[in-house]
């Protein structure tokens, strides 16, 4: 959404992040293992080639997450992460890419004085968030959040699952702004060694969709990123593979800078892989 | 969906109850939820292929329905008012849970599903589901928090004996909330051939309505039995409330929302003259400790605030930020931070009155019913029994005895000694 506020915030807009070459969307859980570390990690991910940061706001009941991100959320909550601390962290982040807030609906709904999404969306826009991914909010229940996002110029990204029916897909695409989050496999988040056989089919049925398509759930290497882009994706979404690095660092007590170096290196590998996957004739 | 119309019973077919309910689940599950909604409307509400006839026959022959309505003579004399007990403790398995588990596993068969998953807290729903799966020849996997596995060993043995796999869940506090999360993750992974048998009137539509309809066979029977045995409807019905499945089972036919076809004439008409009391677990004290993220109770109807958990908008025990807190009750089956959306709505409407009793009062009531009436109630049920101490209405009152207490003996003996509970017998018969 290219309104004036995007320019004044100094951030590129979400859909535009996919314009030039395949985009790398990188997830970490805010506050894992501390807000200060998250700041460094996000900077490193952007230095490594990340085009969109998907910053998780930890919720106590993360039903869409596999073990890796569940544990990250627990570390962040134990270290004191709250919606207010999250918004401060976003406000402090000094990166030149859009930031998407990934969280569960109850936190958005409870924020502020009155129940409902309006107050959190306003505060998120103010802090510099560009859009939302809310895994427990299907399109059927998304009316109030979609309206608040529209009002504040934020994007609302929906997850298209392997099980999504054509009828549901149409309704989701009607409301999608920013990009389409293509869930590459059944189940929950978590790094896998192989690209799922479902992924090319999922992309094939979105071929005529204007919005950029990014594939997530299970991508952890540059080779997988290349394969997914070669199958027609406009971007890749990676989370658990980074969170594994954060978890190992936290466990070993490694300095933040060393963990940040590893994150930067993985982002670079993923971005290089994604770019290598662009089919020659269609290279923009 | 073609289901946005208002049904004849006044509930919204899109699964909302006033401000509550809805379908807040990941997209990957939504097609399954839609498929289930369609199956619920056709087989359960529409009795397609004789599903409901089949269910009613099986819950009689396998489950042992109808359960009796017993006059509690000694408690009646003590309280100076007629106390009746609806004996779900005598249903096969020892609790009301089979009504729903059998209904859903049978529905899964009609839908052509090949595998069942379920969560369980105290193990009663897991056991009922394992029983129903053995009976109907369906593979079954149960998710149960590690803490609950350790404190409910007899039920774990029962599930294993019925050939169900039991998967301990180690994240968080290892109780019901985590078990539900993990079952939803399994469902999201195996959604194409698997049905999730939710154990209470919680979760996304159609679960709250469907579970109520299977459970409301309790109140449907109760109305007929009250007419035959008492010659009138009861003044009040009292039931404990955790998630709320026995509660809506005991209330559904009186509220008028129960929708299972084939009921005796007149048993589903709204009966506003009957008081409905939902007794929650007051635990050790009310309220939420914001700093610790902990509530020393499970009184979400009495003290909770509106929010979204496990697929529905409902009343929850949560922090100001919206993080769900760990709840507490001496009774594992009531120990849950949420409650069914229909109950939340009925409380807001003033149709159901939420009350609560604490751990100690429930333990005292456990001993009272065991001593006075020869019935050992589940600790969950003991909360409903305890409320009789405060009941002020006149006219016959019915307590829903949601389950029997054999599973709770270790807890009760230990807690009663530690807390010096009134009326607890000594256990000095054993050799040291």
HADDOCK unambig.tbl for C-alpha pairs under 7 A between the chains (distance, minus, plus):
assign (segid A and resid 59 and name CA) (segid B and resid 323 and name CA) 6.18 0.50 0.50
assign (segid A and resid 60 and name CA) (segid B and resid 323 and name CA) 5.57 0.50 0.50
assign (segid A and resid 60 and name CA) (segid B and resid 324 and name CA) 6.08 0.50 0.50
assign (segid A and resid 61 and name CA) (segid B and resid 181 and name CA) 6.88 0.50 0.50
assign (segid A and resid 63 and name CA) (segid B and resid 181 and name CA) 5.23 0.50 0.50
assign (segid A and resid 63 and name CA) (segid B and resid 184 and name CA) 6.68 0.50 0.50
assign (segid A and resid 63 and name CA) (segid B and resid 185 and name CA) 6.30 0.50 0.50
assign (segid A and resid 64 and name CA) (segid B and resid 26 and name CA) 6.84 0.50 0.50
assign (segid A and resid 64 and name CA) (segid B and resid 185 and name CA) 6.60 0.50 0.50
assign (segid A and resid 83 and name CA) (segid B and resid 321 and name CA) 6.96 0.50 0.50
assign (segid A and resid 105 and name CA) (segid B and resid 308 and name CA) 6.96 0.50 0.50
assign (segid A and resid 106 and name CA) (segid B and resid 307 and name CA) 5.90 0.50 0.50
assign (segid A and resid 106 and name CA) (segid B and resid 308 and name CA) 5.12 0.50 0.50
assign (segid A and resid 106 and name CA) (segid B and resid 322 and name CA) 5.88 0.50 0.50
assign (segid A and resid 107 and name CA) (segid B and resid 321 and name CA) 6.38 0.50 0.50
assign (segid A and resid 107 and name CA) (segid B and resid 322 and name CA) 5.05 0.50 0.50
assign (segid A and resid 110 and name CA) (segid B and resid 321 and name CA) 6.12 0.50 0.50
assign (segid A and resid 110 and name CA) (segid B and resid 322 and name CA) 5.45 0.50 0.50
assign (segid A and resid 111 and name CA) (segid B and resid 321 and name CA) 6.15 0.50 0.50
assign (segid A and resid 135 and name CA) (segid B and resid 26 and name CA) 5.32 0.50 0.50
assign (segid A and resid 136 and name CA) (segid B and resid 24 and name CA) 5.44 0.50 0.50
assign (segid A and resid 136 and name CA) (segid B and resid 25 and name CA) 4.56 0.50 0.50
assign (segid A and resid 136 and name CA) (segid B and resid 26 and name CA) 4.46 0.50 0.50
assign (segid A and resid 137 and name CA) (segid B and resid 24 and name CA) 5.35 0.50 0.50
assign (segid A and resid 137 and name CA) (segid B and resid 25 and name CA) 6.21 0.50 0.50
assign (segid A and resid 137 and name CA) (segid B and resid 26 and name CA) 6.44 0.50 0.50
assign (segid A and resid 138 and name CA) (segid B and resid 24 and name CA) 6.43 0.50 0.50
assign (segid A and resid 138 and name CA) (segid B and resid 25 and name CA) 6.44 0.50 0.50
assign (segid A and resid 138 and name CA) (segid B and resid 26 and name CA) 6.13 0.50 0.50
assign (segid A and resid 138 and name CA) (segid B and resid 27 and name CA) 5.40 0.50 0.50
assign (segid A and resid 141 and name CA) (segid B and resid 23 and name CA) 6.99 0.50 0.50
assign (segid A and resid 141 and name CA) (segid B and resid 24 and name CA) 6.84 0.50 0.50
assign (segid A and resid 159 and name CA) (segid B and resid 27 and name CA) 6.63 0.50 0.50
assign (segid A and resid 160 and name CA) (segid B and resid 27 and name CA) 6.89 0.50 0.50
assign (segid A and resid 161 and name CA) (segid B and resid 27 and name CA) 6.19 0.50 0.50
assign (segid A and resid 161 and name CA) (segid B and resid 28 and name CA) 4.96 0.50 0.50
assign (segid A and resid 162 and name CA) (segid B and resid 28 and name CA) 6.90 0.50 0.50
assign (segid A and resid 163 and name CA) (segid B and resid 28 and name CA) 5.70 0.50 0.50
assign (segid A and resid 163 and name CA) (segid B and resid 31 and name CA) 6.53 0.50 0.50
assign (segid A and resid 164 and name CA) (segid B and resid 28 and name CA) 6.61 0.50 0.50
assign (segid A and resid 164 and name CA) (segid B and resid 31 and name CA) 6.37 0.50 0.50
assign (segid A and resid 165 and name CA) (segid B and resid 31 and name CA) 6.89 0.50 0.50
assign (segid A and resid 186 and name CA) (segid B and resid 188 and name CA) 6.36 0.50 0.50
assign (segid A and resid 186 and name CA) (segid B and resid 189 and name CA) 4.95 0.50 0.50
assign (segid A and resid 187 and name CA) (segid B and resid 185 and name CA) 6.30 0.50 0.50
assign (segid A and resid 187 and name CA) (segid B and resid 188 and name CA) 4.61 0.50 0.50
assign (segid A and resid 187 and name CA) (segid B and resid 189 and name CA) 3.55 0.50 0.50
assign (segid A and resid 188 and name CA) (segid B and resid 185 and name CA) 6.39 0.50 0.50
assign (segid A and resid 188 and name CA) (segid B and resid 189 and name CA) 6.98 0.50 0.50
